Structure formats: C-alpha cells, structure tokens
Amino acid sequence: MLGVDPETGKELWRNDGIKSYVCPSVVAHDGVVYALGGGGTAIAVKAGGKGDVTKTHEVWRASKGSNVGSPIYHEGHLYWAHDGGGVVNCLEAATGKVVYSERLKPQSGQIWSSGVLADGKLYFVSKTNGTYVVAAQPKFEQLAHNVIEGDKSRSNASIAVSNGQLFLRNDEYLYCIGKK
C-alpha cells in the first residue's frame, strides 16, 4: 500500500504488509487504512506517517482475507465474502478480532464481486449462484438468497445502488430491481 500526495503524486508512506496477490480496494476510516490480500491476510495500518510504516504503524493483522472482493467498513466492523468459498467474514475494525466467519447457504461457489452495503443489508453476488443478502450487523444473519430464474449467466460485477434501486449486471443482462 502506498500513501501519495494527491497534488504531486509523491509517495508519502509505504506498507508492504501483504506479500501475495492483491486485487481488492482498500477502505479507510478515522486515519486507518484496511486492506485484504491473497494468502488469507487482512491488515490495518495507521496512515499519515512518513517513509516505511510497515511495522511502526501497523494496528493489527489477521489471518483472514480475500483475493478479489473489497471490504466494507460499517459501524466499527469490516465485512467481506471470501472469493473462493462463500464465507462471509466480520472483524472488529479496531482490533482485528474475528466476530464471525460463516458460510453462505446454499453453497455460493466463487464470489469475485465486492459486497455492497444498502439499507442495513450486505449484498454479495456469486459468480454463478445468485445474490446473497446478509444483515449488516456483528451477528451473522443470512436474510435471503436470490436467483433470477432461467438466467445461467456468469456475474463478476458488484451491485450498484441508486435511488432505492439495485442494478445487477452479468455477462448477458443488466437488471434493475426496485420501484420505478
């Protein structure tokens, strides 16, 4: 991870805490940057230092991660679904303590999209098995599993939310779910 000056592009700080494949975007809250990476790593780094902040600014490190989907910060917790097996993770953002790590049902298969937070719910789109809805709270509660009947297309895209509508894209279709 790099912190750069937005005006000059000059590097301000660097953290080499995740050594493996990294695709997810980082999220930040109150001066802490949270990142996930391959090899099952989640890391929190206090941003704002100068130079190499790998050890001096690391808040915590956990043996949970994801190769693809980005985490969601919500009310002091981080949420994400692991890309390979449909396990939803919730960690305390301040400590990295695992609150829960629960498998979606029925089996989701791969999840290559990032989860989305809307209306107190987390939406996770499976590559081949529909959308899973989980309560955005530190107690696991799967609220729904939705599949569009007859559509066998692959989806790698995250849901987009606008004016109370959900937009879902896959390899063949674009759906709008919600009131006009």
N, C-alpha and C positions, 0 to 999 in steps of 0.2 A: 504494500500500500504506500502511496505517496501523497503527501500534502503539498499542494502547489499554490503559489500566489496567483490568483485569477487574473491579475492585470499583466503580469510579466511572464507567467509560466515557469518561474524559478522555483526549484524544489525547496520546500521549507523543512520537511521531515520525511523519514522513510521508516517503514517497519517491514521486516522480512519474516514475519511470524508464520505465514502459510507458505510452505515449500512446494506443495503439489498444485495440480491443475486448478485454476480459479476462473470461474465464469460469472458467479453472482455479483451483483452490485453491492456496495457497502451501504449501510444506513448509519445515520448519526443522530445523537440526542444528547443535549447538555454537554457538548465538548468531548463526547466519547464516540469513537467510530467502531462499528461492529461489522465483522466480516466472516464469511463462511468459505470453506475451501474443500477441495478434494482430499481424500485420505481421512475424512471424518474430523475436521478441525473447525472450531468456532473460536473467535478471538475478539477481545475488546481492548482498544488502545485509546489512551487519553491523548487527544490531538493537541497540537499547539506548541510542542517542543521544537527544538532546532536540531537538525542532524539526525543521527541514527537513534530512534526512540524504541528500538526493538525490546530491550529489557527494561529500560528506565521508566517507560510509560505504559507498559502492559498492565491492564487492570485484571484480566483473567484469561484463561484458556480452557476450553472444554473439548472432550473427545466426541463431539457431535458436529456434523457439517453437512454439506451438500455440494455436489459438483456444479449444479446448474441454478436452481431457484434461489432468489434473494430472500433475506429475512424481512420480517415485518416487525417494527417496534410499535408496541401498543400498551399503554398504561403500565410501564415498568417491566414488560416482558418482551422477549423475542420469540417469534413463531416462524416456522417453515416446514415444508414437507421434503423429506429426503428424496432425491431424484430416482433412486433405484428400486425402492420397495414400498413406497406409500406410507412411510412412517412420519407422523406429524410430531414435531418437537416444540416444546415450550421451555424456555430458560428464563430465570430471573436475570434481567439486564444488568443489575448492579453487581451480582456475584458470579454469574455463570452457572449457578446451581440448576440442575435439571429438575423441572417441575413435573413434566410428563414427557413420555416418548411412546406414542400409541399408533398402532397400525389401523389404517382406514379399512372399512368393510363395505361391500365386498372388495376383494383384492384389487388394488388400483393399477398395478403394473407401474411403468415408468411415469414420472411427473417431471417434465422438462420446463414447465412454465413456473413463473414466480406466483406465489399466493397473492391474493388481493384482499384488503380489508374494506368492507362496506356494511353499513347498518348493523354493526356489532357482530358481524359474521366474517369468517375467513373462507375464501373460495379457492380451492385447489383443483386445477384442470389436469386430468390424467391424459396421457398421450393417446390411449385407446379405450378408456372405460368411463367416460363421462366426467362430471364435476362433483366434487365432494364439498359439503358445507359443514364447517366446524364453528362452534361458539368461540368468540374472541374473549376467552377468559382463562385463568390459570387452572381450570379443571377441565379435563378432556370431555367434550360432549359433541359427538357427531350428530348433526341435525338432519342431514339429507345426503342422498346420493342420487344425482340426476343424470339421466341418459336421454338423448334425443333419439326417439325410436326410428329405426331404419337408417340412421346415419352411422356408417362404419369408418368415416374419415379419421385421419390422424390429426391430433392437435398438439402443438408445441407452444401456443400463444397463451399469454395471461389474459384474464378477463379485463375489459375496460369498463369503467363505470361513469355514467353521465346522466344527470337529472333523474335519478331513480331507475335508470335502465342499465341492464348488463349487456355488453357486447361480447360475443364469443365467436372467435374465428378459428377455422380449422383448414385443412388442405383443400377443401372444396367449397365451403359455405361460410357466410357471415350471418350470425343470428343476433337479433335484438330481442331481449327478454325484459318485459315490463310494460307499463301503461304508456300509451301514446301521449 
